[in-house]
Amino acid sequence: MVDVHLKNIVKKFGKTIAVNGITLDIKDGEFIVLLGPSGCGKTTTLRVIAGLEKPDEGHVFFGDREVTYLPPRERNVSMVFQSYAIWPHMTVYDNIAFPLKIKKVPREEIDKKVKWAAELLQISELLNRYPHQLSGGQRQRVAVARAIVVEPDVLLMDEPLSNLDALLRVKMRSELKKLQRRIKVTTIYVTHDQVEAMTMGDRIAVMNAGKIMQVGTSEEIYLKPRNIFVAGFVGSPQMNFFEASVRIEDKNVFLDAEDFTITLEGDFSEPLKNYDGKTVIVGIRPEHMYPLDLIASREKTSEIEGTIDFVEALGSDTIVHINTGSMIIVMKISGAHHYKIGSKIRVALDLRHIHIFDKATEKAII
Amino acid sequence: MSIAKYYLIKIVIAGLATLAVLWIMTPFVIAILYAFTNPSDYYSPNVILPLRYTFEHVQKLLALGATKAIINSVVVALMTIGLSFLLGLPAGYAFARYIFPGKDSLKLFIVSLRMFPIMVIAVPLVTLYIRLGLSDTPLGVALAHTAMALPFVIVITSSIFAGVPKELEEAALIFGLDRKGAFMRITMPLALPGLAAAAIFTFIMSWNEVFIASVLTLTNRTLPAFILTSAMAAPDFIKFAAGFIMILPAMIFVFIARRYLITMWGITLR
């Protein structure tokens, strides 16, 4: 078990820069998730940590030990691949035992450890089978068992759940997380699935275009996104964004959007004081909006009005698309509600959860 | 679809399959049959299916030097497999796994070597071999056969290695092996079926090759070269016996190697 430090990692493939200066400190025993869209460099970062790729610049430290140029086998890491990569010509037992055999662990100890790992992942009865006789979920368990049996310093997982069906994915999510808590191994987990990231990670590093956009707990990422990318990438349905120009009168702040004006109360004037007359990007999540007839308290809200354009009835939630004239604002309310398409609706925005971004830098002002 | 049409299609397919089997099998059957036919039965105009058989023709051929030629051919073919795999596997692996400048043109160049007519280099090759002391040796023939088989071995093995997922090797690297270990313990076992196919191909190419073998050998003839010089002037049944001797070892080799061609470990590689 070690802490992992990435210092300014750069990795290029020809002219493409896959990873562009990543610095990240991962604590001992932490479960960190690298989250981002495909091609954002998260898998390359993982492969640099594994030793499967050598970075063009920067350093990787496990504790105090620099491992940047060590081959994978000298790093004491293990990895669960997206395709599982369990060896088809070996039985499940041999697959799990193979890393130990290479390390010349005594036979009885190998047997003990394989059985321990198999029991932990509930695959004890599959040990004599070949991979082609297993289902996807079972193969995944074998891959995880093989990864933990060596008691690695760092456990790397590259989208391990993406090839499983939805139900199994949810089940494995909590199982993997529990397993990690039990064996307390420093874990770096790559995914493009925000739900996976939010539910599993102690901390999440959101990546885009080879850079880390924000690192934080799922709550921080969700409630206090540091830039437009994070705000838009996390959350479903996506956060509503629209342009508005800032108008400060006395202590009141008005955001003039094309179709409506949002009135902010006094405490917004301080952070926005340099933006008077300028255009900013306003963001509000669909779940932070309520139809006026549904809320009791109207503190810290601002109202907008529009016609209902489209309704997605999910049973547990209702997603309402509201046409305010020149744009569509999406609202998500819990429970089943009946709305008529084309009818007028008045909506309150919860101003405690409003986000305002600088238009040029895309960084959060509030 | 009506029942009549269904059966009609079945009959047509069965008919075509039968035709294909006959097409391939008839020469075998005739060659084997006549290889053991009593000469008087063979020449009798009233006998279509001979009833009296003899080992005489085969024995005669073997006594004339076919035994030695068979041994020579097997030695040459095995050496060819050994040499062309020794050189071809690393090249095929490199083509499958690595990206390097000139990769595609190099691959094309290797294959285009086969376009070079062997007739043209036959005489210079003989003089070179005489100087090197390789003329009339199995090794000399094997070297020439290796040059002929190598392009195909490289192309075939590179597609076989490309069929072994890279992650399987990377997993081996992570779990404690170096590159060589990962190749020997993970990639090779998985590539075995495809490599068997490449070996069959190489064996048959070397076994059947007659021109270079005839030019380069005099006393150490390989089987095709031996048959060409000894049996071709003999009566027909001796030719058939020669054909039988040609077919048999190749068949045995293919039947052994074929086992590795079919699905292993539940996965099929190209």
Interface residues (C-beta under 8 A of the other chain):
Chain A: A50 G51 L52 P71 P72 R73 V77 S78 M79 F81 Q82 S83 A85 I86 W87 P88 H89 F98 P99 I102 K103 Y130 P131 H132 Q133 R146 V150
Chain B: P165 E167 L168 E170 A171 A172 L173 I174 F175 G176 L177 D178 G181 I186 P189 L190 M264 W265 G266 I267
